[in-house]
Amino acid sequence: MKCPICRKEVARDNPDFPFCCERCRILDLGNWASGKYVVSSPLSQPEPAPAETRSEQDED
């Protein structure tokens, strides 16, 4: 696997995995803290407005 920051090869037994070193791990944390990375929420459809229902009694 490659480090997501510097793209160096990383062994799975590396204590900083998936990063190659502490520096890359801290840079990644800084990217999250500064808002460079975001987790998007699923797009949702706006709820339709409730249909106006009138009973025959209301019309009288």
HTML snippet that shows the backbone in 3Dmol.js (N, CA, C, O; Angstrom):
<script src="https://3Dmol.org/build/3Dmol-min.js"></script>
<div id="view" style="width:600px;height:400px;position:relative"></div>
<script>
const pdb = `
ATOM      1  N   MET A   1       0.853  -1.174   0.000  1.00  0.00           N
ATOM      2  CA  MET A   1       0.000   0.000   0.000  1.00  0.00           C
ATOM      3  C   MET A   1       0.897   1.236   0.000  1.00  0.00           C
ATOM      4  O   MET A   1       2.035   1.187   0.468  1.00  0.00           O
ATOM      5  N   LYS A   2       0.381   2.329  -0.522  1.00  0.00           N
ATOM      6  CA  LYS A   2       1.135   3.583  -0.567  1.00  0.00           C
ATOM      7  C   LYS A   2       0.572   4.572   0.454  1.00  0.00           C
ATOM      8  O   LYS A   2      -0.631   4.607   0.712  1.00  0.00           O
ATOM      9  N   CYS A   3       1.458   5.363   1.018  1.00  0.00           N
ATOM     10  CA  CYS A   3       1.081   6.403   1.969  1.00  0.00           C
ATOM     11  C   CYS A   3       0.165   7.402   1.252  1.00  0.00           C
ATOM     12  O   CYS A   3       0.496   7.857   0.157  1.00  0.00           O
ATOM     13  N   PRO A   4      -0.977   7.748   1.851  1.00  0.00           N
ATOM     14  CA  PRO A   4      -1.893   8.678   1.185  1.00  0.00           C
ATOM     15  C   PRO A   4      -1.348  10.103   1.060  1.00  0.00           C
ATOM     16  O   PRO A   4      -1.886  10.896   0.288  1.00  0.00           O
ATOM     17  N   ILE A   5      -0.295  10.441   1.803  1.00  0.00           N
ATOM     18  CA  ILE A   5       0.259  11.791   1.755  1.00  0.00           C
ATOM     19  C   ILE A   5       1.413  11.881   0.762  1.00  0.00           C
ATOM     20  O   ILE A   5       1.378  12.706  -0.150  1.00  0.00           O
ATOM     21  N   CYS A   6       2.452  11.028   0.931  1.00  0.00           N
ATOM     22  CA  CYS A   6       3.647  11.163   0.099  1.00  0.00           C
ATOM     23  C   CYS A   6       3.783  10.069  -0.964  1.00  0.00           C
ATOM     24  O   CYS A   6       4.687  10.127  -1.797  1.00  0.00           O
ATOM     25  N   ARG A   7       2.904   9.089  -0.940  1.00  0.00           N
ATOM     26  CA  ARG A   7       2.848   8.003  -1.929  1.00  0.00           C
ATOM     27  C   ARG A   7       4.016   7.014  -1.825  1.00  0.00           C
ATOM     28  O   ARG A   7       4.234   6.253  -2.768  1.00  0.00           O
ATOM     29  N   LYS A   8       4.781   6.989  -0.714  1.00  0.00           N
ATOM     30  CA  LYS A   8       5.822   5.985  -0.512  1.00  0.00           C
ATOM     31  C   LYS A   8       5.162   4.660  -0.159  1.00  0.00           C
ATOM     32  O   LYS A   8       4.063   4.634   0.395  1.00  0.00           O
ATOM     33  N   GLU A   9       5.840   3.555  -0.483  1.00  0.00           N
ATOM     34  CA  GLU A   9       5.343   2.232  -0.113  1.00  0.00           C
ATOM     35  C   GLU A   9       5.344   2.095   1.410  1.00  0.00           C
ATOM     36  O   GLU A   9       6.279   2.536   2.079  1.00  0.00           O
ATOM     37  N   VAL A  10       4.297   1.483   1.950  1.00  0.00           N
ATOM     38  CA  VAL A  10       4.170   1.308   3.399  1.00  0.00           C
ATOM     39  C   VAL A  10       3.882  -0.158   3.686  1.00  0.00           C
ATOM     40  O   VAL A  10       2.991  -0.753   3.081  1.00  0.00           O
ATOM     41  N   ALA A  11       4.638  -0.734   4.607  1.00  0.00           N
ATOM     42  CA  ALA A  11       4.395  -2.114   5.037  1.00  0.00           C
ATOM     43  C   ALA A  11       3.255  -2.124   6.050  1.00  0.00           C
ATOM     44  O   ALA A  11       3.113  -1.195   6.846  1.00  0.00           O
ATOM     45  N   ARG A  12       2.445  -3.180   6.014  1.00  0.00           N
ATOM     46  CA  ARG A  12       1.310  -3.266   6.936  1.00  0.00           C
ATOM     47  C   ARG A  12       1.743  -3.345   8.397  1.00  0.00           C
ATOM     48  O   ARG A  12       0.957  -3.009   9.282  1.00  0.00           O
ATOM     49  N   ASP A  13       2.963  -3.776   8.670  1.00  0.00           N
ATOM     50  CA  ASP A  13       3.422  -3.871  10.056  1.00  0.00           C
ATOM     51  C   ASP A  13       4.037  -2.563  10.561  1.00  0.00           C
ATOM     52  O   ASP A  13       4.509  -2.503  11.696  1.00  0.00           O
ATOM     53  N   ASN A  14       4.037  -1.523   9.735  1.00  0.00           N
ATOM     54  CA  ASN A  14       4.548  -0.206  10.132  1.00  0.00           C
ATOM     55  C   ASN A  14       3.628   0.358  11.226  1.00  0.00           C
ATOM     56  O   ASN A  14       2.409   0.349  11.052  1.00  0.00           O
ATOM     57  N   PRO A  15       4.171   0.844  12.340  1.00  0.00           N
ATOM     58  CA  PRO A  15       3.326   1.377  13.421  1.00  0.00           C
ATOM     59  C   PRO A  15       2.504   2.611  13.014  1.00  0.00           C
ATOM     60  O   PRO A  15       1.508   2.925  13.666  1.00  0.00           O
ATOM     61  N   ASP A  16       2.905   3.304  11.959  1.00  0.00           N
ATOM     62  CA  ASP A  16       2.161   4.478  11.494  1.00  0.00           C
ATOM     63  C   ASP A  16       1.198   4.145  10.356  1.00  0.00           C
ATOM     64  O   ASP A  16       0.587   5.046   9.780  1.00  0.00           O
ATOM     65  N   PHE A  17       1.057   2.863  10.028  1.00  0.00           N
ATOM     66  CA  PHE A  17       0.203   2.434   8.927  1.00  0.00           C
ATOM     67  C   PHE A  17      -1.177   3.070   9.052  1.00  0.00           C
ATOM     68  O   PHE A  17      -1.716   3.074  10.159  1.00  0.00           O
ATOM     69  N   PRO A  18      -1.776   3.599   8.016  1.00  0.00           N
ATOM     70  CA  PRO A  18      -1.438   3.498   6.600  1.00  0.00           C
ATOM     71  C   PRO A  18      -0.463   4.572   6.124  1.00  0.00           C
ATOM     72  O   PRO A  18      -0.198   4.679   4.926  1.00  0.00           O
ATOM     73  N   PHE A  19       0.072   5.367   7.049  1.00  0.00           N
ATOM     74  CA  PHE A  19       1.051   6.391   6.685  1.00  0.00           C
ATOM     75  C   PHE A  19       2.449   5.806   6.809  1.00  0.00           C
ATOM     76  O   PHE A  19       2.650   4.808   7.502  1.00  0.00           O
ATOM     77  N   CYS A  20       3.417   6.425   6.139  1.00  0.00           N
ATOM     78  CA  CYS A  20       4.784   5.908   6.178  1.00  0.00           C
ATOM     79  C   CYS A  20       5.528   6.374   7.414  1.00  0.00           C
ATOM     80  O   CYS A  20       6.478   5.721   7.847  1.00  0.00           O
ATOM     81  N   CYS A  21       5.103   7.515   8.000  1.00  0.00           N
ATOM     82  CA  CYS A  21       5.812   8.053   9.159  1.00  0.00           C
ATOM     83  C   CYS A  21       4.875   8.977   9.941  1.00  0.00           C
ATOM     84  O   CYS A  21       3.768   9.291   9.505  1.00  0.00           O
ATOM     85  N   GLU A  22       5.356   9.395  11.102  1.00  0.00           N
ATOM     86  CA  GLU A  22       4.558  10.281  11.948  1.00  0.00           C
ATOM     87  C   GLU A  22       4.284  11.618  11.247  1.00  0.00           C
ATOM     88  O   GLU A  22       3.202  12.187  11.396  1.00  0.00           O
ATOM     89  N   ARG A  23       5.255  12.112  10.491  1.00  0.00           N
ATOM     90  CA  ARG A  23       5.082  13.390   9.786  1.00  0.00           C
ATOM     91  C   ARG A  23       3.856  13.346   8.868  1.00  0.00           C
ATOM     92  O   ARG A  23       3.023  14.251   8.896  1.00  0.00           O
ATOM     93  N   CYS A  24       3.752  12.290   8.057  1.00  0.00           N
ATOM     94  CA  CYS A  24       2.611  12.178   7.136  1.00  0.00           C
ATOM     95  C   CYS A  24       1.305  12.015   7.903  1.00  0.00           C
ATOM     96  O   CYS A  24       0.271  12.543   7.492  1.00  0.00           O
ATOM     97  N   ARG A  25       1.350  11.287   9.014  1.00  0.00           N
ATOM     98  CA  ARG A  25       0.147  11.110   9.839  1.00  0.00           C
ATOM     99  C   ARG A  25      -0.325  12.456  10.379  1.00  0.00           C
ATOM    100  O   ARG A  25      -1.523  12.738  10.376  1.00  0.00           O
ATOM    101  N   ILE A  26       0.605  13.287  10.842  1.00  0.00           N
ATOM    102  CA  ILE A  26       0.257  14.602  11.388  1.00  0.00           C
ATOM    103  C   ILE A  26      -0.212  15.551  10.282  1.00  0.00           C
ATOM    104  O   ILE A  26      -1.131  16.343  10.494  1.00  0.00           O
ATOM    105  N   LEU A  27       0.408  15.475   9.114  1.00  0.00           N
ATOM    106  CA  LEU A  27      -0.063  16.293   7.981  1.00  0.00           C
ATOM    107  C   LEU A  27      -1.500  15.946   7.622  1.00  0.00           C
ATOM    108  O   LEU A  27      -2.299  16.836   7.331  1.00  0.00           O
ATOM    109  N   ASP A  28      -1.839  14.653   7.641  1.00  0.00           N
ATOM    110  CA  ASP A  28      -3.204  14.228   7.343  1.00  0.00           C
ATOM    111  C   ASP A  28      -4.172  14.769   8.393  1.00  0.00           C
ATOM    112  O   ASP A  28      -5.256  15.246   8.058  1.00  0.00           O
ATOM    113  N   LEU A  29      -3.778  14.693   9.657  1.00  0.00           N
ATOM    114  CA  LEU A  29      -4.622  15.228  10.724  1.00  0.00           C
ATOM    115  C   LEU A  29      -4.841  16.733  10.534  1.00  0.00           C
ATOM    116  O   LEU A  29      -5.948  17.236  10.728  1.00  0.00           O
ATOM    117  N   GLY A  30      -3.784  17.439  10.157  1.00  0.00           N
ATOM    118  CA  GLY A  30      -3.905  18.877   9.884  1.00  0.00           C
ATOM    119  C   GLY A  30      -4.850  19.167   8.736  1.00  0.00           C
ATOM    120  O   GLY A  30      -5.583  20.155   8.771  1.00  0.00           O
ATOM    121  N   ASN A  31      -4.844  18.318   7.718  1.00  0.00           N
ATOM    122  CA  ASN A  31      -5.773  18.499   6.592  1.00  0.00           C
ATOM    123  C   ASN A  31      -7.219  18.368   7.055  1.00  0.00           C
ATOM    124  O   ASN A  31      -8.082  19.127   6.615  1.00  0.00           O
ATOM    125  N   TRP A  32      -7.488  17.409   7.940  1.00  0.00           N
ATOM    126  CA  TRP A  32      -8.850  17.266   8.477  1.00  0.00           C
ATOM    127  C   TRP A  32      -9.211  18.488   9.314  1.00  0.00           C
ATOM    128  O   TRP A  32     -10.303  19.040   9.183  1.00  0.00           O
ATOM    129  N   ALA A  33      -8.274  18.910  10.183  1.00  0.00           N
ATOM    130  CA  ALA A  33      -8.555  20.025  11.090  1.00  0.00           C
ATOM    131  C   ALA A  33      -8.783  21.342  10.347  1.00  0.00           C
ATOM    132  O   ALA A  33      -9.564  22.181  10.796  1.00  0.00           O
ATOM    133  N   SER A  34      -8.106  21.524   9.218  1.00  0.00           N
ATOM    134  CA  SER A  34      -8.250  22.775   8.473  1.00  0.00           C
ATOM    135  C   SER A  34      -9.458  22.775   7.533  1.00  0.00           C
ATOM    136  O   SER A  34      -9.768  23.794   6.917  1.00  0.00           O
ATOM    137  N   GLY A  35     -10.134  21.633   7.428  1.00  0.00           N
ATOM    138  CA  GLY A  35     -11.306  21.556   6.563  1.00  0.00           C
ATOM    139  C   GLY A  35     -10.981  21.196   5.127  1.00  0.00           C
ATOM    140  O   GLY A  35     -11.846  21.281   4.256  1.00  0.00           O
ATOM    141  N   LYS A  36      -9.742  20.793   4.869  1.00  0.00           N
ATOM    142  CA  LYS A  36      -9.376  20.403   3.505  1.00  0.00           C
ATOM    143  C   LYS A  36     -10.131  19.144   3.092  1.00  0.00           C
ATOM    144  O   LYS A  36     -10.500  18.987   1.928  1.00  0.00           O
ATOM    145  N   TYR A  37     -10.356  18.252   4.046  1.00  0.00           N
ATOM    146  CA  TYR A  37     -11.132  17.047   3.792  1.00  0.00           C
ATOM    147  C   TYR A  37     -12.512  17.238   4.415  1.00  0.00           C
ATOM    148  O   TYR A  37     -12.632  17.840   5.482  1.00  0.00           O
ATOM    149  N   VAL A  38     -13.522  16.746   3.775  1.00  0.00           N
ATOM    150  CA  VAL A  38     -14.870  16.774   4.336  1.00  0.00           C
ATOM    151  C   VAL A  38     -15.566  15.458   4.044  1.00  0.00           C
ATOM    152  O   VAL A  38     -15.308  14.815   3.027  1.00  0.00           O
ATOM    153  N   VAL A  39     -16.435  15.075   4.933  1.00  0.00           N
ATOM    154  CA  VAL A  39     -17.275  13.902   4.710  1.00  0.00           C
ATOM    155  C   VAL A  39     -18.616  14.448   4.265  1.00  0.00           C
ATOM    156  O   VAL A  39     -19.305  15.133   5.021  1.00  0.00           O
ATOM    157  N   SER A  40     -18.975  14.140   3.042  1.00  0.00           N
ATOM    158  CA  SER A  40     -20.234  14.679   2.532  1.00  0.00           C
ATOM    159  C   SER A  40     -21.399  13.838   3.035  1.00  0.00           C
ATOM    160  O   SER A  40     -21.268  12.638   3.277  1.00  0.00           O
ATOM    161  N   SER A  41     -22.512  14.482   3.180  1.00  0.00           N
ATOM    162  CA  SER A  41     -23.716  13.760   3.570  1.00  0.00           C
ATOM    163  C   SER A  41     -24.458  13.363   2.303  1.00  0.00           C
ATOM    164  O   SER A  41     -24.334  14.025   1.273  1.00  0.00           O
ATOM    165  N   PRO A  42     -25.222  12.295   2.378  1.00  0.00           N
ATOM    166  CA  PRO A  42     -25.980  11.886   1.188  1.00  0.00           C
ATOM    167  C   PRO A  42     -26.960  12.977   0.764  1.00  0.00           C
ATOM    168  O   PRO A  42     -27.542  13.665   1.602  1.00  0.00           O
ATOM    169  N   LEU A  43     -27.128  13.121  -0.515  1.00  0.00           N
ATOM    170  CA  LEU A  43     -28.096  14.082  -1.009  1.00  0.00           C
ATOM    171  C   LEU A  43     -29.489  13.564  -0.702  1.00  0.00           C
ATOM    172  O   LEU A  43     -29.786  12.388  -0.915  1.00  0.00           O
ATOM    173  N   SER A  44     -30.316  14.423  -0.213  1.00  0.00           N
ATOM    174  CA  SER A  44     -31.683  14.004   0.081  1.00  0.00           C
ATOM    175  C   SER A  44     -32.644  14.843  -0.742  1.00  0.00           C
ATOM    176  O   SER A  44     -32.382  16.007  -1.045  1.00  0.00           O
ATOM    177  N   GLN A  45     -33.726  14.244  -1.086  1.00  0.00           N
ATOM    178  CA  GLN A  45     -34.756  14.936  -1.836  1.00  0.00           C
ATOM    179  C   GLN A  45     -35.525  15.833  -0.872  1.00  0.00           C
ATOM    180  O   GLN A  45     -35.842  15.401   0.236  1.00  0.00           O
ATOM    181  N   PRO A  46     -35.831  17.061  -1.258  1.00  0.00           N
ATOM    182  CA  PRO A  46     -36.637  17.907  -0.384  1.00  0.00           C
ATOM    183  C   PRO A  46     -38.012  17.282  -0.200  1.00  0.00           C
ATOM    184  O   PRO A  46     -38.593  16.716  -1.126  1.00  0.00           O
ATOM    185  N   GLU A  47     -38.505  17.402   1.010  1.00  0.00           N
ATOM    186  CA  GLU A  47     -39.827  16.829   1.275  1.00  0.00           C
ATOM    187  C   GLU A  47     -40.889  17.659   0.565  1.00  0.00           C
ATOM    188  O   GLU A  47     -40.864  18.889   0.617  1.00  0.00           O
ATOM    189  N   PRO A  48     -41.815  16.987  -0.093  1.00  0.00           N
ATOM    190  CA  PRO A  48     -42.879  17.740  -0.776  1.00  0.00           C
ATOM    191  C   PRO A  48     -43.772  18.426   0.253  1.00  0.00           C
ATOM    192  O   PRO A  48     -43.967  17.930   1.363  1.00  0.00           O
ATOM    193  N   ALA A  49     -44.302  19.563  -0.138  1.00  0.00           N
ATOM    194  CA  ALA A  49     -45.221  20.285   0.743  1.00  0.00           C
ATOM    195  C   ALA A  49     -46.475  19.440   0.924  1.00  0.00           C
ATOM    196  O   ALA A  49     -46.920  18.782  -0.016  1.00  0.00           O
ATOM    197  N   PRO A  50     -47.040  19.452   2.105  1.00  0.00           N
ATOM    198  CA  PRO A  50     -48.254  18.656   2.318  1.00  0.00           C
ATOM    199  C   PRO A  50     -49.371  19.127   1.388  1.00  0.00           C
ATOM    200  O   PRO A  50     -49.601  20.324   1.218  1.00  0.00           O
ATOM    201  N   ALA A  51     -50.044  18.171   0.805  1.00  0.00           N
ATOM    202  CA  ALA A  51     -51.147  18.503  -0.109  1.00  0.00           C
ATOM    203  C   ALA A  51     -52.293  19.095   0.694  1.00  0.00           C
ATOM    204  O   ALA A  51     -52.625  18.632   1.785  1.00  0.00           O
ATOM    205  N   GLU A  52     -52.875  20.116   0.129  1.00  0.00           N
ATOM    206  CA  GLU A  52     -54.025  20.715   0.802  1.00  0.00           C
ATOM    207  C   GLU A  52     -55.222  19.812   0.590  1.00  0.00           C
ATOM    208  O   GLU A  52     -55.652  19.564  -0.537  1.00  0.00           O
ATOM    209  N   THR A  53     -55.742  19.333   1.687  1.00  0.00           N
ATOM    210  CA  THR A  53     -56.918  18.457   1.588  1.00  0.00           C
ATOM    211  C   THR A  53     -58.083  19.158   2.244  1.00  0.00           C
ATOM    212  O   THR A  53     -57.981  19.705   3.342  1.00  0.00           O
ATOM    213  N   ARG A  54     -59.152  19.125   1.561  1.00  0.00           N
ATOM    214  CA  ARG A  54     -60.364  19.736   2.095  1.00  0.00           C
ATOM    215  C   ARG A  54     -61.457  18.698   2.026  1.00  0.00           C
ATOM    216  O   ARG A  54     -61.643  18.052   0.995  1.00  0.00           O
ATOM    217  N   SER A  55     -62.162  18.538   3.090  1.00  0.00           N
ATOM    218  CA  SER A  55     -63.274  17.609   3.083  1.00  0.00           C
ATOM    219  C   SER A  55     -64.520  18.348   2.594  1.00  0.00           C
ATOM    220  O   SER A  55     -64.544  19.576   2.514  1.00  0.00           O
ATOM    221  N   GLU A  56     -65.500  17.608   2.287  1.00  0.00           N
ATOM    222  CA  GLU A  56     -66.742  18.218   1.803  1.00  0.00           C
ATOM    223  C   GLU A  56     -67.375  19.075   2.887  1.00  0.00           C
ATOM    224  O   GLU A  56     -68.095  20.026   2.582  1.00  0.00           O
ATOM    225  N   GLN A  57     -67.115  18.750   4.149  1.00  0.00           N
ATOM    226  CA  GLN A  57     -67.678  19.531   5.249  1.00  0.00           C
ATOM    227  C   GLN A  57     -67.065  20.926   5.295  1.00  0.00           C
ATOM    228  O   GLN A  57     -67.748  21.898   5.620  1.00  0.00           O
ATOM    229  N   ASP A  58     -65.769  21.026   4.968  1.00  0.00           N
ATOM    230  CA  ASP A  58     -65.102  22.324   5.011  1.00  0.00           C
ATOM    231  C   ASP A  58     -65.643  23.264   3.924  1.00  0.00           C
ATOM    232  O   ASP A  58     -65.583  24.484   4.078  1.00  0.00           O
ATOM    233  N   GLU A  59     -66.157  22.715   2.855  1.00  0.00           N
ATOM    234  CA  GLU A  59     -66.612  23.533   1.751  1.00  0.00           C
ATOM    235  C   GLU A  59     -67.972  24.147   2.017  1.00  0.00           C
ATOM    236  O   GLU A  59     -68.361  25.102   1.344  1.00  0.00           O
ATOM    237  N   ASP A  60     -68.696  23.618   2.981  1.00  0.00           N
ATOM    238  CA  ASP A  60     -70.037  24.130   3.256  1.00  0.00           C
ATOM    239  C   ASP A  60     -70.029  25.412   4.021  1.00  0.00           C
ATOM    240  O   ASP A  60     -71.090  25.957   4.323  1.00  0.00           O
TER     241      ASP A  60
END
`;
const viewer = $3Dmol.createViewer("view");
viewer.addModel(pdb, "pdb");
viewer.setStyle({}, {cartoon: {color: "spectrum"}});
viewer.zoomTo();
viewer.render();
</script>
